[in-house]
Amino acid sequence: MSGAEELNPCFAVRQSAEWVLSQTQLVSIDDGGIQQLAASLADAAPHFSPASFDRTLHFWDPAQPERVSQYLLVLDALNFCFWPQEGLEYEHLAGGLRQAVQADPQALHAERLATVDGPGVRRLLRQERPLPLEEERARLLREVGAALLDQYQGQAANLIQAAGQSAVRLVRLVTAVFRGFRDHCIYRGRQLFFYKRAQIFVGDVWGAFHGAGLGRFTDIDQLTMFADYRVPVVLRELGVLRYAPSLAAAVDAKQELAPGSQEEVEIRAATVVAVERLRGELQRRLAAEGRQAPHLCSVTLDWWLWEEGERNIQRHRPHHRTLTIHY
Ligand SMILES: Nc1nc2c(c(CN[C@H]3C=C[C@H](O)[C@@H]3O)cn2[C@@H]2O[C@H](COP(=O)(O)O)[C@@H](O)[C@H]2O)c(=O)[nH]1
């Protein structure tokens, strides 16, 4: 491994996931499923674009890039573990925060974030009932507010600019500056990295700004997919991921899987590797057909898979359940 790779958190995610997959007993990747899914996506992939990012659900104002940046960092500081509350979904987080910023442009000012408490986060998202892990969400926001004030004049936009248009550098900065984004674990004596919220923040900045201005990155293709709890469901339903009977029974019975357990780690790692292999297969197919797919990358592939999950949410089997701040 070269020095540069040692510094590359996205490489660390790929390497971690590949290592886990070399040991897996509970989850396997069906290469026939990869081939089939790549064939079915060959017509859509050339149209993948950062511009598919939803600017109506999310806060967007072309005149306020700083405010958009602050919104996206807060969004992805809180973008985890909705499932303990029946009916609570990502759209309530994105939409609630958007309304908060539209109602009060200072709602996400770093000073406000640095002093927020649990009920304050609930009010920010316009939720009536206590949020899952509500005090943790408040602690994570206080950490973001304090660190922004300490190092970036309170502005997420300054943090983004400090990365010099490198997605890899921005993942490194986010995981260096904010403890809450350090999505890693020790498994069988090894440190494994997933960095889901740090990477999805970079993906969301790229998407919100349609790959221009603050959202311009020269290496966005370095990001991996975002190891959440939705995309594994889609890959399982599409015959790409196969669960051992014991794991399938636990997931389908909605039993909680402990963070860092073999079950949870194998699901997350296999999802990362499967999407990397799917991307490679799609790129090979399109190149062989002489077709261009300028924005085919793990980010746009991830978004397609996640939205495929949203489209089929009623019919798909349950997602795995891990109580965590990471995804
Ligand atoms: N891998 C991946 N995970 C994603 C997203 C998003 C939303 N991204 C939007 C922004 C731009 C794109 O166009 C997407 O529309 C949320 N999540 C994760 O899902 C879970 C919530 O699910 P549910 O309970 O159903 O709301 C939770 O862990 C959340 O962190 C994604 O894109 N990729």
The ligand as a Tripos MOL2 file, in Angstrom:
@<TRIPOS>MOLECULE
LIG
   33    36     1     0     0
SMALL
NO_CHARGES

@<TRIPOS>ATOM
      1 N1        -27.0460    4.2010    1.1630 N.pl3     1 LIG1
      2 C1        -27.8730    5.2650    1.2990 C.ar      1 LIG1
      3 N2        -28.4830    5.4250    2.4680 N.ar      1 LIG1
      4 C2        -29.3320    6.4970    2.5870 C.ar      1 LIG1
      5 C3        -29.5780    7.3970    1.5790 C.ar      1 LIG1
      6 C4        -30.5190    8.3380    2.0900 C.ar      1 LIG1
      7 C5        -31.1680    9.4580    1.3830 C.3       1 LIG1
      8 N3        -30.3340   10.0520    0.3720 N.3       1 LIG1
      9 C6        -31.0690   10.8510   -0.5500 C.3       1 LIG1
     10 C7        -30.2730   12.0050   -0.9190 C.2       1 LIG1
     11 C8        -29.8920   11.9050   -2.1860 C.2       1 LIG1
     12 C9        -30.3630   10.6880   -2.7970 C.3       1 LIG1
     13 O1        -31.0320   11.0070   -4.0110 O.3       1 LIG1
     14 C10       -31.3150   10.0830   -1.8020 C.3       1 LIG1
     15 O2        -32.6400   10.2930   -2.1640 O.3       1 LIG1
     16 C11       -30.8010    7.9520    3.3830 C.ar      1 LIG1
     17 N4        -30.0560    6.8660    3.6310 N.ar      1 LIG1
     18 C12       -30.0610    6.0140    4.8260 C.3       1 LIG1
     19 O3        -31.2040    5.1600    4.7180 O.3       1 LIG1
     20 C13       -31.7260    4.9430    6.0420 C.3       1 LIG1
     21 C14       -33.0670    5.6310    6.1370 C.3       1 LIG1
     22 O4        -33.9570    4.9790    5.2970 O.3       1 LIG1
     23 P1        -35.5030    5.1980    5.6250 P.3       1 LIG1
     24 O5        -35.6950    4.6290    7.0320 O.co2     1 LIG1
     25 O6        -36.1920    4.4730    4.5250 O.co2     1 LIG1
     26 O7        -35.7230    6.7140    5.6050 O.co2     1 LIG1
     27 C15       -30.7810    5.6200    6.9990 C.3       1 LIG1
     28 O8        -29.7230    4.7440    7.3590 O.3       1 LIG1
     29 C16       -30.2630    6.7410    6.1280 C.3       1 LIG1
     30 O9        -29.0240    7.1980    6.6250 O.3       1 LIG1
     31 C17       -28.8980    7.2030    0.3470 C.ar      1 LIG1
     32 O10       -29.0450    7.9740   -0.6430 O.2       1 LIG1
     33 N5        -28.0500    6.1070    0.2610 N.ar      1 LIG1
@<TRIPOS>BOND
     1     1     2 1
     2     2     3 ar
     3     2    33 ar
     4     3     4 ar
     5     4     5 ar
     6     4    17 ar
     7     5     6 ar
     8     5    31 ar
     9     6     7 1
    10     6    16 ar
    11     7     8 1
    12     8     9 1
    13     9    10 1
    14     9    14 1
    15    10    11 2
    16    11    12 1
    17    12    13 1
    18    12    14 1
    19    14    15 1
    20    16    17 ar
    21    17    18 1
    22    18    19 1
    23    18    29 1
    24    19    20 1
    25    20    21 1
    26    20    27 1
    27    21    22 1
    28    22    23 1
    29    23    24 2
    30    23    25 1
    31    23    26 1
    32    27    28 1
    33    27    29 1
    34    29    30 1
    35    31    32 2
    36    31    33 ar
@<TRIPOS>SUBSTRUCTURE
     1 LIG1         1 GROUP 0 **** ****
